[in-house]
């Protein structure tokens, strides 16, 4: 996999599990919900939910629990728990602050997240990333969540950027499919070991030296 092009129109980042270490907070909340319904929560269940909008995942959770009519209640319960967990602890992942700062100094940047705006704002505020990423596209801003392309297309529209000349950073298969469908170059930074990825360039961390060098060489298209 070759490094991304250095002349780009915009860079669009996912939030949870990519910029901010919130996946462990989501896992705590998800585990509690599964436990409440009498089910264990492990890698298989995590993979079922990773990167998906709660409104999309809740019906599948309800079916899994044998409670098909309780999707709305499950979604509300999960979101309430996640809010509490992220409010208690949310930290920028290694390399995130430096990478976003380097990109923002050179090209337009944005966040495109399947999470509600309240959660995105909550996650970015204490991490030091909030001021660098004022353009935030969330589930409330589009008709369809990831893996549909809407979030990335709206981010590029807000930045007045051609998607075909823009770069997306994602940690989940759901997000990578979304960015791919929108026509962006996709950098994958998987948050789960063994995750099957569909990306143009895969790195283990946002602190990867090649990624740091790429950001330093960025120029606006």
N, C-alpha and C positions, 0 to 999 in steps of 0.2 A: 504494500500500500504506500503510495507516494504522498508526501506532505501536501497540504492544501495550497491553492494558488495564493500568492501574496498580494495581488491586485484585486480587491473585492469591493462590492458596493455596500455591504453591511455584514455584521456578525450577530447572530441571534442565538441566545443561550436558553436552554431549559433551566429550571431552578432546583427543584428537589432532587437530591442525590447527585447533582452535577456541580452546582455552585455551593450549595449549603448542605451540611450533613444533617439532613432531616429524615433520611430513610430509616435510621434507627428509631426515630421518634414515631414515624408511621408504623413501623413494625411493632412497637410497644402497644400502640393503639389498636392495630389490627389483631394482635394476639389476644388482647383483652376482649374484643368483640367476638372473636371465634370462641374463646373460652366461655363467654356468656351464653353462647348457644350450644355449648357442649362439644366443641370440636377442637382438635389440636391445630397449631399453626406452625408450618415449617417451610422449607424451600419451595415445595410444590405450590403451596397456597400463596406464598409471596410472589412467585413468578406469575400466577394468575392475576394478580392485582397491580404489579409494578408498572408505573407510567400511565395507568388508566385514570380517567376522571371518575370520581366517586359515584356520580350519577350513572355512569355506564357500568361500573363494577358492582354496584349494590344489588341490581336484579340477579346477577350471577351468584352473589353471596347468599341472597335470599333462597334461591333454588338449591344451593349447596347445603344450606341449613334445613331444607325442607319446609321453609316458611315463605312461599312465593308471594304472599300478599304483604310482606313486611319490608319491602325494599326501601321505601321512604324513611321508615323508622331506623333501619340499619344505617342508611347514609347519614342521617342526622346524628346518630349516636357516634359513628366513626369520626365525623368532622369535629364534633365537640371534643372528643378525646384527643384528636390530633392538634387542635388549637391549644389545648392545655399543655401538651407535651412540647410543642415548638416554642410556646411562650416561656417554658421552663429552661429550654436549652436549644440553641441553634447556632452553629459555628460554620464559618466559611471552610470549605474543603481545601486541602493543600494546593497551593498554586492558583486558586480561584481569584483572589483579590488582585494578585499581580497580573494575571492574564487579562482579566476584564479591564483593569486600569490601562494596560498596554494597548489593548484593542480600542478602547474608548478614546484614547489620545490620537488615534489615527483614522478611524472610520466610525460611522454610526453603529450603535449597538442597541439591543433590546432583549427583553426576556419574553419567552412564549411558554406558558405553563398551563397544564391541565388542572391546576389547583384553583380554588376561588381566590379572588384578589386579596381578601383579608388574610389568607394564609401566606400568599407570596409576599405581601408587605411585611407580615410578621417575621418571616424567615430572613428577608433581606436586611431589615433594619439593624439588628444587633451584629450582623456579620461584617459591617463596613462596606457592603456592596450597594446599599440603597442609593446613595448619592450618585453612583456611577451608572445606575440603570433606571433612569426615570421613565423610560418607555417600557411599559409592562402590559403584555397582552395575556389575558386570563380567560378561563372558561366562560365568564360572563360576557366576553366581547365577541364571541363567535357562535354560529349555529351548531357547529359540529366539533367535538373535541378530537385530539389525537386518538387514533392514527390517521384521521382525515387531515388534509393539508391546511385547513382554514387558519389555524393559529399562526403558522409560519407565513402564510400569504398576507395575513393582516399585519403582522409585524413588519414585513417588507413594505407594505403599502404605507404604513405610518412613517417609515424611514425614507420613503421615496426611493426605494432600492429595487433593482431588478433581482428577483429570486434566483435566476440562473447565474448571477454574478455574486451571490451571497453565500455565506458559510453558516452552517448550523452546528451547535454542540449539543449532544444528547447522551444520556446514560442508559436509556431503556429501549428495548426493541420497538415498543409502541411509538416512542418519540422519533426514533430513526426512520420508521416507515412514514410518519407524518412529514418529516423534513424532506425525505426522498420524494414523496408524492408532490410536494410543493416545488420541487426542482432545485433545491439548494444542494451545495456540496456538504456532505455529512461527515463530521468528525465524531466518532463514537468513543465514549469513555465509560465502559460498562460498570455499573454499580453492583452487579451480581456476578460472581465467578461462574464461568461456563455459559454465560448468556450468549445466545446466538445473535449475532449482530449483522446488520445490513448497512454498512457505511463505506465511505471512500478512504478513510484514514482512521485507524484504531490506535489509541494510546491508553496507557494504564492509569495516567493521572494528569491533571491539569498542570502539574509541575514538571512534566516531561521536558527535558532539555531541548528536544527538537521543536516542541510546541512553543517554548519560550523564544527560541530563535525565530520561528515563524512569525510570532506576534510582533517582534522587534522589526521585522522586515515588511510589515503590512503597509500598503498604500491604497488610497481610495481609487476605485475604478472610475 
